[in-house]
């Protein structure tokens, strides 16, 4: 409905003053800083409907850009619900879909035909592998996926091969990554193909090299609307700037406090410099939150205020303040999982739907402990944005190795890992194994043992099979005398499997290594390897039978854009969150992105938010004493209920000795703590030998800590030491150090 000359359209009446200002400020550049839960999608769709209903432009004169096809469909449906079929014809889609549409109209100008093919990831990797082989570059040391990731990063920055700095490749692909990039682009041209990065790159070449083409789109698009502007990469930023030079009616909606995808090319600087790019820009801040309670918003606002590189806004709500954010300190990760499971059961008994409960972790490997606990309790759950722990490819590979140790005739496991990592055993050799196995009625492993003594299989395949069978025999012998967790660490190391992922330069590789270390850690809870495999089988069976209403389990990155009644945020400890790998790579810049992740996590919650940390945690299969994340200390005390066992650090500026903070501003006794128990002895990090801490440490002793190095003991109390390390004074458990 469009309204009359005297009355505004009724859809404007449903907006608050700031939202309405963003909708009605039609002409000129506009930046809408939309905080979490402030109605960003409503503003964007209403603005699009308003432009059409007031006849400022025909649908074909509007370009609306989103980041996902789902968001594009949602916007189209909402606009149609407001103004009907008048919205048909808008150029609405993702950056890549819109670029493909433009490119097909002008393909010849960039050396392609209009019927060009868009390659998927598998085709890209196959093409890169061909180039590596042709250049005689070791594709084991430089996996095709890693080389492709490097090329994709250059494309995200809008760099063609001739514009990549000579020193940008470093050691990648033996220093020849730029040359491979050029060959890759030439091969794509010959194939009349492009990848997703090329869709943007070719459009940039069109707009910057063909003024007449750019002028055509300046005439076509009177208004440009962009969603999630904080997630744009450099190529997308340049694409938008070129298109906006015409009418300058560019509206970008985003939130600098939710820019959390720097690891995949997003540049938060794009949104931060908007006012410099467009000196006459109007900035509208959406700060009234319609999602979360007052206490949750206050914690999120106080936390993100510690970031320096932000445009600044403060979320607020007219809703009830609700319950304070609960901050809980526990003894170890096992207790954390048990507490969260019990808390979810209590919420369920109180009528809370499981589908409105989420558990958000920083790293994927953290899900394993919670999955195990939920299965033990019979709590149905789903992993959002990824596979369940035991369904992940690297874990399935590790399980296949374990199955072969226990049962040599397991043909499915044999076939899965006989050439993973690659041992030169190709399809032809496998066909020979299957042929003999079927003819003789024997297992593939037995068939392999026979064939390697003949001339049926020769060369690398024969050597690879012999080495694989010898290794299996040796590992089975070790399993008879060594702990099974230690043997599995040995298997993953000596088979080259962990090395394969260590050499992989793709963004997923570090997470896969963390998952493998968590896998070895999980073995410690079982008496035998067979017992563990039976447990995994039951886990998978229970997963298949899970009912519809389920707890959502995901990483903080996957949670962006979602919301739940209740959110649990475990693992807020230094060395885990902020993530140390991110800090090592990008320092202060990464710390601010990690803090934005914490902000995103808190603002997913509507009614209740629980933050927890553990004093001891097994990370990468090593027990570590932990201190709360710096983010814990940044939560405002007036909006937090602190619960910690006696002696556990509760964060902030004081130590909570059996106390918690309640709404009356008084410190009250916390629930009676569970009896303390010492953490298990450290398990080996894959093939790293066990280390047992000695006793008899006294004040003044010089000690060594696995993480912090050498230091001097300053005080000792109830099994906890205060040690002066070169990096500062730390509190650690005495079982985690040894005399130097």
C-alpha positions as CSV (number, residue, x, y, z in Angstrom):
1,X,0.0,0.0,0.0
2,X,1.4,3.4,-1.0
3,X,-0.8,5.8,0.9
4,X,-2.3,9.1,-0.2
5,X,-0.9,12.6,-0.9
6,X,-1.7,13.6,2.7
7,X,-0.8,10.4,4.5
8,X,2.5,8.5,4.3
9,X,2.5,4.8,3.3
10,X,1.4,2.6,6.2
11,X,4.6,0.6,6.1
12,X,6.5,3.7,7.4
13,X,4.3,3.8,10.5
14,X,5.9,0.5,11.6
15,X,9.4,2.0,11.8
16,X,11.1,3.8,14.7
17,X,12.5,7.3,14.0
18,X,16.0,6.1,13.1
19,X,14.7,3.3,10.9
20,X,12.3,5.8,9.1
21,X,15.2,8.3,8.6
22,X,17.2,5.5,6.9
23,X,14.2,4.6,4.6
24,X,13.3,8.2,3.6
25,X,16.8,9.5,3.1
26,X,16.7,8.4,-0.5
27,X,19.1,10.6,-2.5
28,X,22.9,10.6,-2.0
29,X,25.3,8.2,-0.2
30,X,23.9,6.7,3.0
31,X,25.5,4.5,5.6
32,X,23.2,2.7,8.0
33,X,25.0,1.4,11.0
34,X,22.7,-1.3,12.1
35,X,23.5,-3.0,15.4
36,X,22.6,-6.6,16.2
37,X,18.8,-7.0,16.4
38,X,17.9,-3.4,15.4
39,X,15.8,-4.3,12.3
40,X,18.4,-4.1,9.6
41,X,16.5,-6.4,7.2
42,X,13.3,-4.4,7.8
43,X,15.0,-1.1,6.9
44,X,16.6,-2.5,3.8
45,X,13.5,-4.1,2.4
46,X,11.3,-1.1,3.4
47,X,13.7,1.3,1.7
48,X,13.6,-0.8,-1.5
49,X,9.8,-0.9,-1.4
50,X,9.6,2.9,-0.7
51,X,11.8,3.7,-3.7
52,X,9.4,1.7,-5.9
53,X,6.1,2.8,-4.4
54,X,7.1,6.5,-4.7
55,X,8.0,5.9,-8.3
56,X,11.5,7.2,-8.0
57,X,12.8,4.4,-10.2
58,X,11.6,1.5,-12.2
59,X,12.5,-1.9,-10.8
60,X,15.2,-2.5,-13.4
61,X,16.9,0.7,-12.2
62,X,17.6,-0.7,-8.7
63,X,20.6,-2.9,-7.8
64,X,20.2,-4.7,-4.5
65,X,23.2,-6.8,-3.3
66,X,23.2,-9.4,-0.6
67,X,25.8,-12.0,0.5
68,X,23.7,-15.1,0.3
69,X,21.0,-16.4,-2.0
70,X,18.8,-17.0,1.1
71,X,19.0,-13.3,2.0
72,X,18.1,-12.4,-1.5
73,X,15.1,-14.6,-1.5
74,X,14.0,-13.2,1.9
75,X,14.3,-9.6,0.6
76,X,12.3,-10.4,-2.5
77,X,9.5,-12.0,-0.5
78,X,9.3,-9.2,2.0
79,X,9.2,-6.4,-0.7
80,X,6.6,-8.3,-2.6
81,X,4.5,-8.6,0.6
82,X,4.6,-4.8,1.0
83,X,4.0,-3.6,-2.5
84,X,3.0,-6.6,-4.6
85,X,4.2,-7.4,-8.1
86,X,5.6,-3.9,-8.5
87,X,8.9,-5.2,-7.2
88,X,9.4,-7.6,-10.2
89,X,12.5,-6.8,-12.2
90,X,14.8,-5.5,-9.5
91,X,18.4,-6.6,-10.0
92,X,18.5,-8.5,-6.7
93,X,21.1,-11.1,-5.8
94,X,24.6,-11.9,-4.5
95,X,27.8,-10.2,-5.6
96,X,28.7,-13.2,-7.7
97,X,25.2,-13.8,-9.3
98,X,24.9,-10.2,-10.3
99,X,28.5,-10.2,-11.6
100,X,27.8,-13.3,-13.7
101,X,24.7,-11.6,-15.2
102,X,26.8,-8.6,-16.2
103,X,29.7,-10.7,-17.4
104,X,27.5,-12.8,-19.8
105,X,26.4,-9.7,-21.5
106,X,30.0,-8.5,-22.2
107,X,32.0,-11.8,-22.1
108,X,33.8,-11.1,-25.4
109,X,35.4,-8.0,-23.9
110,X,37.3,-10.1,-21.4
111,X,38.3,-12.9,-23.7
112,X,35.4,-15.3,-23.0
113,X,32.2,-16.4,-24.8
114,X,28.8,-15.8,-23.3
115,X,28.3,-19.5,-22.6
116,X,31.4,-19.7,-20.3
117,X,31.4,-22.3,-17.5
118,X,31.8,-21.4,-13.8
119,X,34.1,-24.0,-12.3
120,X,33.3,-25.6,-8.9
121,X,36.0,-26.2,-6.3
122,X,36.8,-29.8,-7.4
123,X,37.4,-28.6,-11.0
124,X,39.7,-25.8,-9.8
125,X,41.8,-28.2,-7.7
126,X,42.1,-30.6,-10.6
127,X,43.3,-27.8,-12.8
128,X,45.8,-26.6,-10.3
129,X,47.1,-30.1,-9.8
130,X,47.7,-30.4,-13.6
131,X,49.7,-27.2,-13.5
132,X,51.8,-28.4,-10.6
133,X,52.6,-31.7,-12.3
134,X,53.5,-29.9,-15.5
135,X,55.8,-27.5,-13.6
136,X,57.3,-30.5,-11.6
137,X,56.3,-28.9,-8.3
138,X,55.8,-31.4,-5.5
139,X,52.1,-31.4,-4.9
140,X,52.5,-33.2,-1.6
141,X,54.5,-30.4,-0.2
142,X,52.4,-27.8,-1.9
143,X,48.8,-29.2,-2.1
144,X,46.6,-27.9,-4.9
145,X,44.1,-26.7,-2.4
146,X,46.7,-24.5,-0.7
147,X,47.8,-23.0,-3.9
148,X,44.2,-22.3,-4.9
149,X,43.6,-20.6,-1.5
150,X,46.5,-18.3,-2.2
151,X,45.2,-17.4,-5.7
152,X,41.7,-16.8,-4.2
153,X,43.1,-14.4,-1.7
154,X,44.7,-12.4,-4.5
155,X,41.4,-12.4,-6.4
156,X,39.6,-11.2,-3.3
157,X,41.9,-8.2,-3.2
158,X,41.2,-7.5,-6.9
159,X,44.7,-8.5,-8.0
160,X,45.3,-10.0,-11.5
161,X,48.6,-11.9,-12.0
162,X,50.4,-8.8,-13.3
163,X,49.4,-6.8,-10.2
164,X,50.5,-9.3,-7.6
165,X,53.7,-8.0,-5.8
166,X,56.7,-10.0,-6.7
167,X,57.3,-10.9,-3.0
168,X,53.7,-11.8,-2.2
169,X,54.0,-15.5,-2.9
170,X,56.7,-16.2,-0.4
171,X,57.6,-19.9,-0.4
172,X,54.2,-21.0,-1.7
173,X,54.6,-23.5,-4.6
174,X,58.4,-23.2,-4.4
175,X,58.2,-19.5,-4.9
176,X,56.3,-19.9,-8.2
177,X,52.8,-19.2,-7.1
178,X,52.4,-16.0,-9.2
179,X,53.6,-17.8,-12.4
180,X,51.1,-20.6,-11.6
181,X,48.4,-18.0,-11.1
182,X,49.1,-16.6,-14.6
183,X,49.1,-20.1,-16.1
184,X,45.8,-20.9,-14.3
185,X,44.1,-17.8,-15.7
186,X,45.3,-18.6,-19.2
187,X,44.1,-22.2,-18.9
188,X,40.7,-20.9,-17.8
189,X,40.5,-18.6,-20.8
190,X,41.3,-21.5,-23.2
191,X,38.6,-23.6,-21.5
192,X,36.1,-20.7,-21.8
193,X,35.7,-20.9,-18.0
194,X,36.1,-18.8,-14.9
195,X,35.9,-19.4,-11.1
196,X,33.9,-17.4,-8.6
197,X,36.7,-15.0,-8.0
198,X,36.9,-14.2,-11.7
199,X,33.2,-13.1,-11.7
200,X,34.3,-10.1,-9.7
201,X,37.7,-9.7,-11.3
202,X,36.5,-9.7,-14.9
203,X,33.8,-7.2,-14.0
204,X,36.4,-4.9,-12.4
205,X,38.4,-5.2,-15.7
206,X,35.3,-4.3,-17.6
207,X,34.4,-1.3,-15.5
208,X,37.9,0.1,-15.2
209,X,39.1,-0.7,-18.8
210,X,35.9,0.0,-20.7
211,X,34.4,3.4,-19.8
212,X,31.5,2.9,-22.2
213,X,30.4,-0.3,-20.3
214,X,30.7,1.5,-16.9
215,X,28.7,4.4,-18.3
216,X,25.9,2.0,-19.4
217,X,25.5,0.7,-15.9
218,X,25.7,4.2,-14.4
219,X,22.7,5.1,-16.6
220,X,20.9,1.8,-15.7
221,X,21.2,1.9,-11.9
222,X,19.7,4.9,-10.2
223,X,19.8,3.3,-6.7
224,X,22.2,0.8,-5.2
225,X,21.5,-1.0,-1.9
226,X,24.0,-3.2,-0.2
227,X,23.5,-5.6,2.8
228,X,26.2,-6.7,5.3
229,X,28.7,-4.1,4.0
230,X,31.1,-4.9,6.7
231,X,31.7,-8.3,5.1
232,X,32.9,-7.0,1.7
233,X,36.4,-7.8,0.5
234,X,38.5,-5.5,-1.5
235,X,37.3,-6.7,-4.9
236,X,33.6,-6.2,-3.9
237,X,34.4,-2.8,-2.5
238,X,36.0,-1.6,-5.7
239,X,33.1,-3.1,-7.7
240,X,30.6,-1.1,-5.7
241,X,32.6,2.1,-5.8
242,X,32.9,2.0,-9.6
243,X,29.1,1.5,-10.0
244,X,28.3,4.2,-7.4
245,X,30.2,6.9,-9.2
246,X,27.2,7.5,-11.5
247,X,24.2,8.6,-9.4
248,X,25.9,8.3,-6.1
249,X,22.7,7.0,-4.6
250,X,24.5,4.2,-2.7
251,X,23.0,2.9,0.6
252,X,25.2,0.5,2.5
253,X,23.8,-1.3,5.6
254,X,26.1,-3.0,8.0
255,X,27.7,-3.2,11.4
256,X,31.4,-2.7,12.0
257,X,31.0,-4.5,15.4
258,X,29.9,-7.7,13.6
259,X,32.8,-7.9,11.1
260,X,34.2,-11.4,11.9
261,X,35.2,-12.8,8.5
262,X,38.7,-11.3,8.1
263,X,40.1,-14.8,7.7
264,X,38.3,-15.2,4.4
265,X,39.1,-11.8,3.0
266,X,36.5,-9.4,4.5
267,X,37.9,-5.9,5.2
268,X,36.3,-4.0,8.1
269,X,38.1,-1.0,6.8
270,X,35.6,-0.8,3.9
271,X,32.8,0.3,6.3
272,X,35.1,2.4,8.5
273,X,36.2,4.6,5.6
274,X,32.7,5.1,4.1
275,X,32.6,8.7,5.2
276,X,36.0,9.4,3.6
277,X,35.0,7.7,0.3
278,X,31.8,9.8,0.2
279,X,32.3,13.2,1.9
280,X,28.7,14.1,1.6
281,X,27.4,10.8,3.1
282,X,24.7,10.6,5.7
283,X,25.2,8.2,8.6
284,X,22.1,6.8,10.4
285,X,22.7,4.6,13.5
286,X,20.2,2.0,14.5
287,X,20.7,1.3,18.2
288,X,17.4,0.2,19.5
289,X,17.6,-3.5,19.9
290,X,14.4,-5.6,19.6
291,X,16.0,-9.0,20.3
292,X,17.9,-9.1,23.6
293,X,17.2,-8.2,27.2
294,X,18.8,-5.2,28.9
295,X,21.5,-7.1,30.9
296,X,22.7,-8.9,27.7
297,X,22.9,-5.7,25.7
298,X,24.8,-3.9,28.5
299,X,27.4,-6.7,28.6
300,X,27.7,-6.7,24.8
301,X,28.0,-2.9,24.7
302,X,30.6,-2.8,27.4
303,X,32.7,-5.5,25.8
304,X,32.8,-4.1,22.3
305,X,33.6,-0.6,23.6
306,X,37.1,-1.9,24.2
307,X,37.7,-1.9,20.4
308,X,39.4,1.2,19.1
309,X,38.7,0.8,15.3
310,X,34.9,1.2,15.3
311,X,32.5,3.9,14.3
312,X,30.7,3.7,17.6
313,X,27.1,3.1,18.7
314,X,25.5,1.8,21.9
315,X,22.7,-0.8,21.8
316,X,19.7,-0.3,24.1
317,X,16.3,-1.7,24.5
318,X,12.9,-0.7,25.8
319,X,12.3,-4.2,26.9
320,X,12.6,-5.7,30.4
321,X,16.2,-6.0,31.7
322,X,15.7,-9.7,32.2
323,X,18.2,-11.9,34.0
324,X,21.9,-11.0,34.3
325,X,24.4,-12.8,32.1
326,X,25.6,-15.7,34.2
327,X,29.4,-16.1,34.4
328,X,30.4,-19.4,35.7
329,X,33.9,-20.7,36.6
330,X,34.3,-24.5,36.8
331,X,37.2,-26.8,37.6
332,X,37.7,-28.4,34.1
333,X,36.2,-28.9,30.7
334,X,34.4,-32.1,31.7
335,X,32.6,-30.3,34.5
336,X,31.7,-27.5,32.1
337,X,30.0,-30.0,29.8
338,X,28.2,-31.7,32.6
339,X,26.9,-28.4,34.0
340,X,25.7,-27.2,30.6
341,X,23.9,-30.5,30.0
342,X,22.2,-30.3,33.4
343,X,21.3,-26.6,32.8
344,X,19.7,-27.4,29.5
345,X,17.7,-30.3,31.0
346,X,16.5,-27.9,33.7
347,X,15.4,-25.4,31.1
348,X,13.6,-28.1,29.1
349,X,11.7,-29.1,32.2
350,X,10.7,-25.5,32.7
351,X,9.1,-25.5,29.2
352,X,12.0,-24.1,27.1
353,X,12.1,-25.6,23.6
354,X,15.4,-27.2,22.8
355,X,15.3,-25.6,19.3
356,X,15.7,-22.2,21.0
357,X,18.9,-23.2,22.8
358,X,22.3,-22.8,21.3
359,X,25.8,-23.6,22.4
360,X,28.4,-21.4,20.6
361,X,32.1,-22.4,20.7
362,X,35.2,-20.6,19.3
363,X,36.8,-23.6,17.6
364,X,35.2,-26.7,16.0
365,X,37.2,-29.2,18.1
366,X,35.4,-28.0,21.2
367,X,32.1,-29.6,20.1
368,X,33.3,-33.2,20.8
369,X,33.1,-33.0,24.6
370,X,29.6,-31.4,24.5
371,X,28.4,-33.9,21.9
372,X,29.5,-36.8,24.1
373,X,27.7,-35.3,27.1
374,X,24.5,-34.6,25.2
375,X,24.4,-38.2,23.8
376,X,25.0,-39.6,27.4
377,X,22.0,-37.5,28.6
378,X,19.8,-38.3,25.6
379,X,19.7,-34.6,24.6
380,X,19.1,-34.3,20.9
381,X,21.3,-31.8,19.1
382,X,22.4,-30.7,15.7
383,X,25.7,-29.2,14.5
384,X,25.0,-26.1,12.4
385,X,27.4,-25.1,9.7
386,X,29.4,-28.3,9.8
387,X,29.4,-32.0,10.4
388,X,29.1,-33.7,13.8
389,X,32.5,-34.4,15.3
390,X,32.6,-38.1,14.3
391,X,31.2,-37.3,10.9
392,X,34.0,-35.0,9.9
393,X,36.2,-36.2,7.0
394,X,39.5,-36.2,9.0
395,X,37.9,-38.0,11.9
396,X,36.4,-40.6,9.7
397,X,39.9,-41.2,8.2
398,X,41.3,-41.5,11.7
399,X,38.6,-44.0,12.7
400,X,39.3,-46.0,9.5
401,X,42.9,-46.4,10.6
402,X,41.7,-47.4,14.1
403,X,39.3,-50.0,12.6
404,X,42.2,-51.5,10.6
405,X,44.3,-52.0,13.7
406,X,41.4,-53.8,15.4
407,X,40.1,-55.7,12.4
408,X,42.5,-56.4,9.5
409,X,39.7,-57.6,7.2
410,X,37.7,-54.4,7.3
411,X,37.7,-53.7,3.6
412,X,35.8,-50.4,3.8
413,X,38.3,-49.0,6.2
414,X,41.2,-50.3,4.1
415,X,39.8,-48.8,0.9
416,X,39.3,-45.4,2.6
417,X,42.8,-44.9,3.8
418,X,45.1,-47.1,1.7
419,X,46.0,-44.1,-0.4
420,X,45.4,-41.3,2.2
421,X,47.8,-39.7,2.4
422,X,48.8,-40.6,-1.2
423,X,51.1,-43.6,-1.5
424,X,51.1,-43.9,-5.3
425,X,48.2,-46.5,-5.1
426,X,45.9,-45.6,-8.0
427,X,42.6,-46.9,-9.3
428,X,44.3,-49.6,-11.4
429,X,46.0,-51.1,-8.4
430,X,42.8,-51.0,-6.4
431,X,41.0,-52.7,-9.2
432,X,43.6,-55.5,-9.1
433,X,43.1,-55.9,-5.3
434,X,39.3,-56.1,-5.7
435,X,39.6,-58.6,-8.5
436,X,41.8,-61.0,-6.5
437,X,39.8,-60.5,-3.3
438,X,36.5,-61.4,-5.0
439,X,38.0,-64.4,-6.8
440,X,39.6,-65.9,-3.7
441,X,37.0,-64.7,-1.1
442,X,39.6,-62.9,1.0
443,X,40.0,-59.5,2.5
444,X,41.6,-56.6,0.5
445,X,44.6,-56.5,3.0
446,X,45.2,-60.2,2.3
447,X,44.9,-59.7,-1.4
448,X,47.4,-56.8,-1.2
449,X,49.9,-59.1,0.8
450,X,49.7,-61.6,-2.1
451,X,49.9,-59.2,-5.0
452,X,53.0,-57.4,-3.7
453,X,54.9,-60.6,-4.0
454,X,54.0,-60.9,-7.7
455,X,54.5,-58.7,-10.8
456,X,50.8,-57.9,-11.0
457,X,51.5,-54.5,-9.2
458,X,54.7,-52.7,-9.9
459,X,56.4,-49.4,-9.3
460,X,55.1,-46.8,-6.8
461,X,51.9,-48.7,-6.1
462,X,53.8,-51.9,-5.1
463,X,56.2,-50.0,-2.9
464,X,53.3,-48.0,-1.3
465,X,51.3,-51.1,-0.6
466,X,54.2,-52.9,0.9
467,X,55.0,-49.9,3.2
468,X,51.4,-49.6,4.2
469,X,51.0,-53.3,5.2
470,X,54.4,-53.2,7.0
471,X,53.2,-50.1,9.0
472,X,49.9,-51.8,9.9
473,X,51.7,-54.8,11.2
474,X,54.1,-52.7,13.3
475,X,51.3,-50.6,14.7
476,X,49.3,-53.7,15.7
477,X,52.3,-55.0,17.5
478,X,52.7,-51.7,19.4
479,X,49.0,-51.8,20.3
480,X,49.7,-54.9,22.4
481,X,52.2,-53.2,24.6
482,X,51.4,-49.4,24.5
483,X,48.3,-47.4,25.5
484,X,45.9,-47.2,22.5
485,X,45.8,-43.4,22.5
486,X,49.6,-43.3,22.2
487,X,49.5,-45.8,19.4
488,X,46.8,-43.9,17.5
489,X,49.0,-40.7,17.8
490,X,51.8,-42.7,16.4
491,X,49.6,-44.0,13.5
492,X,48.5,-40.5,12.5
493,X,52.0,-39.2,12.7
494,X,54.0,-42.0,11.0
495,X,51.4,-42.6,8.3
496,X,51.9,-39.0,7.2
497,X,48.3,-38.1,7.8
498,X,48.9,-35.2,10.2
499,X,51.8,-34.1,8.1
500,X,49.5,-33.9,5.1
501,X,47.2,-31.4,6.9
502,X,50.2,-29.6,8.4
503,X,51.5,-28.9,4.9
504,X,48.1,-27.9,3.6
505,X,47.8,-24.1,3.5
506,X,44.0,-24.0,3.1
507,X,42.0,-22.2,5.8
508,X,40.4,-25.4,7.0
509,X,43.7,-27.3,7.7
510,X,44.5,-25.9,11.2
511,X,41.0,-26.8,12.3
512,X,41.4,-30.3,11.0
513,X,44.6,-30.7,13.0
514,X,42.9,-29.5,16.1
515,X,40.1,-32.1,15.5
516,X,42.7,-34.9,15.1
517,X,44.3,-33.9,18.4
518,X,40.9,-33.9,20.1
519,X,40.2,-37.3,18.6
520,X,43.4,-38.7,20.3
521,X,42.3,-37.0,23.5
522,X,38.9,-38.7,23.3
523,X,40.5,-42.2,23.2
524,X,41.8,-41.6,26.8
525,X,38.3,-42.2,28.2
526,X,38.1,-45.8,27.0
527,X,39.9,-48.9,28.2
528,X,40.5,-50.3,24.7
529,X,40.4,-49.2,21.1
530,X,37.6,-51.6,20.4
531,X,35.6,-50.0,23.2
532,X,36.1,-46.6,21.6
533,X,35.0,-47.9,18.2
534,X,31.8,-49.4,19.7
535,X,31.1,-46.1,21.4
536,X,31.5,-44.2,18.0
537,X,29.1,-46.7,16.4
538,X,26.5,-46.0,19.1
539,X,27.0,-42.3,18.8
540,X,26.4,-42.4,15.0
541,X,23.3,-44.6,15.5
542,X,21.9,-42.2,18.1
543,X,22.5,-39.3,15.8
544,X,20.4,-40.9,13.1
545,X,17.5,-41.4,15.5
546,X,17.5,-37.9,17.0
547,X,14.0,-36.2,17.0
548,X,13.2,-32.8,15.5
549,X,13.5,-30.4,18.5
550,X,17.2,-30.2,19.0
551,X,19.8,-28.0,20.7
552,X,21.9,-26.1,18.2
553,X,25.7,-26.6,18.5
554,X,28.0,-24.4,16.3
555,X,31.0,-22.1,16.1
556,X,30.6,-18.4,16.8
557,X,31.3,-17.7,13.1
558,X,28.4,-19.9,12.1
559,X,26.0,-18.2,14.6
560,X,26.1,-14.8,12.9
561,X,22.7,-13.8,11.7
562,X,20.9,-16.3,14.0
563,X,19.1,-15.7,17.3
564,X,17.9,-18.0,20.2
565,X,16.1,-17.6,23.5
566,X,19.1,-19.1,25.4
567,X,22.8,-19.1,24.5
568,X,25.7,-20.9,26.2
569,X,29.2,-19.5,25.5
570,X,31.7,-22.0,26.9
571,X,35.5,-21.9,26.9
572,X,36.2,-18.2,27.6
573,X,39.8,-18.7,28.5
574,X,43.1,-17.3,27.4
575,X,44.7,-19.7,25.0
576,X,41.3,-20.6,23.5
577,X,39.3,-17.4,23.2
578,X,40.8,-15.1,21.9
579,X,42.2,-17.7,19.6
580,X,46.0,-17.8,19.9
581,X,46.6,-18.6,16.2
582,X,44.7,-15.5,15.2
583,X,46.7,-13.3,17.6
584,X,50.0,-14.8,16.3
585,X,49.1,-14.0,12.7
586,X,47.5,-10.5,13.0
587,X,48.1,-9.2,16.5
588,X,46.0,-6.3,17.7
589,X,43.8,-6.4,14.5
590,X,42.9,-10.0,15.2
591,X,42.2,-9.3,18.9
592,X,39.6,-6.7,17.9
593,X,38.0,-9.3,15.5
594,X,38.0,-11.9,18.3
595,X,36.2,-9.3,20.5
596,X,33.7,-8.7,17.8
597,X,33.1,-12.5,17.8
598,X,32.4,-12.4,21.5
599,X,30.0,-9.5,20.9
600,X,28.2,-11.5,18.2
601,X,27.9,-14.5,20.5
602,X,26.3,-12.4,23.3
603,X,23.9,-10.7,21.0
604,X,22.5,-14.0,19.6
605,X,20.7,-14.4,23.0
606,X,17.2,-13.1,23.5
607,X,16.4,-14.0,27.1
608,X,19.4,-15.8,28.8
609,X,23.1,-15.9,28.2
610,X,25.6,-18.1,30.0
611,X,29.4,-17.5,29.8
612,X,31.7,-20.1,31.3
613,X,35.4,-20.8,31.7
614,X,37.4,-23.7,33.2
615,X,40.5,-23.5,35.4
616,X,41.9,-26.6,33.7
617,X,41.3,-27.8,30.2
618,X,42.8,-30.3,27.8
619,X,43.6,-28.5,24.6
620,X,45.4,-30.3,21.7
621,X,45.6,-33.4,24.0
622,X,47.6,-31.6,26.7
623,X,46.2,-30.5,30.1
624,X,46.7,-26.8,30.8
625,X,45.9,-24.6,33.7
626,X,43.8,-21.7,32.3
627,X,43.0,-18.2,33.3
628,X,39.7,-16.5,32.2
629,X,39.7,-14.7,28.9
630,X,40.5,-11.0,28.9
631,X,36.9,-10.7,27.6
632,X,35.6,-12.0,30.9
633,X,37.2,-9.1,32.7
634,X,35.5,-6.7,30.3
635,X,32.0,-7.7,31.2
636,X,30.4,-5.1,33.5
637,X,29.8,-6.3,37.1
638,X,26.4,-4.7,37.4
639,X,25.0,-6.9,34.6
640,X,26.7,-10.2,35.5
641,X,25.9,-12.9,38.0
642,X,29.2,-14.5,38.9
643,X,29.4,-18.1,40.2
644,X,32.7,-19.8,40.8
645,X,34.0,-22.6,43.1
646,X,36.2,-21.4,46.0
647,X,39.6,-20.3,44.8
648,X,38.7,-20.1,41.1
649,X,39.3,-16.8,39.4
650,X,35.9,-15.3,38.5
651,X,37.2,-12.6,36.2
652,X,37.1,-8.8,36.4
653,X,39.0,-7.0,39.0
654,X,38.5,-9.2,42.0
655,X,38.7,-12.8,43.0
656,X,35.4,-14.5,43.8
657,X,36.0,-16.9,46.7
658,X,32.8,-18.9,46.7
659,X,30.7,-15.9,45.8
660,X,28.4,-14.8,43.0
661,X,27.0,-11.5,42.0
662,X,23.2,-11.1,42.1
663,X,20.8,-8.4,41.1
664,X,20.7,-6.8,44.5
665,X,24.3,-5.8,44.2
666,X,25.3,-8.0,47.1
667,X,27.8,-10.8,47.1
668,X,26.1,-14.1,48.1
669,X,27.3,-17.6,48.6
670,X,27.5,-19.7,45.5
671,X,26.1,-23.2,45.3
672,X,28.2,-25.8,47.2
673,X,31.1,-26.8,44.9
674,X,31.7,-30.4,43.7
675,X,34.7,-32.0,45.3
676,X,37.9,-31.1,43.5
677,X,39.7,-33.8,41.7
678,X,43.2,-33.5,40.1
679,X,43.2,-33.5,36.3
680,X,44.3,-36.8,34.6
681,X,47.9,-37.1,33.7
682,X,48.7,-35.3,30.4
683,X,48.1,-37.5,27.4
684,X,50.5,-37.4,24.5
685,X,50.1,-34.8,21.8
686,X,49.8,-37.4,19.0
687,X,53.3,-39.1,19.4
688,X,54.6,-36.7,22.1
689,X,55.6,-38.8,25.2
690,X,53.8,-38.4,28.5
691,X,55.3,-36.0,31.2
692,X,54.4,-36.6,34.9
693,X,55.0,-33.6,37.2
694,X,57.2,-34.3,40.2
695,X,56.2,-33.4,43.8
696,X,58.0,-31.4,46.4
697,X,58.0,-28.0,44.7
698,X,58.7,-25.1,47.2
699,X,58.7,-21.3,47.1
700,X,61.9,-20.1,45.4
701,X,62.3,-23.2,43.2
702,X,63.0,-22.7,39.5
703,X,60.4,-24.6,37.5
704,X,59.5,-25.3,33.8
705,X,56.0,-25.0,32.4
706,X,55.1,-26.4,29.0
707,X,53.4,-23.2,27.8
708,X,55.1,-20.4,29.7
709,X,58.7,-21.7,29.9
710,X,61.0,-21.3,32.9
711,X,60.1,-19.3,36.0
712,X,60.5,-18.9,39.7
713,X,57.9,-19.9,42.3
714,X,56.7,-16.9,44.3
715,X,53.9,-18.4,46.3
716,X,52.2,-21.8,46.8
717,X,48.7,-22.4,48.1
718,X,46.5,-25.6,48.0
719,X,48.2,-27.0,44.9
720,X,48.3,-23.7,43.0
721,X,51.5,-21.9,42.3
722,X,52.2,-18.2,41.5
723,X,55.2,-18.2,39.2
724,X,57.2,-15.4,37.8
725,X,57.8,-16.1,34.1
726,X,59.6,-13.9,31.5
727,X,56.1,-12.9,30.2
728,X,54.8,-12.0,33.7
729,X,53.4,-13.6,36.8
730,X,51.1,-16.5,36.2
731,X,48.9,-18.8,38.4
732,X,49.4,-22.4,37.5
733,X,48.7,-25.9,38.9
734,X,51.7,-27.5,40.6
735,X,51.0,-30.7,38.6
736,X,51.7,-28.8,35.4
737,X,55.3,-27.8,36.2
738,X,58.5,-29.6,36.9
739,X,61.6,-28.5,38.7
740,X,64.2,-27.0,36.3
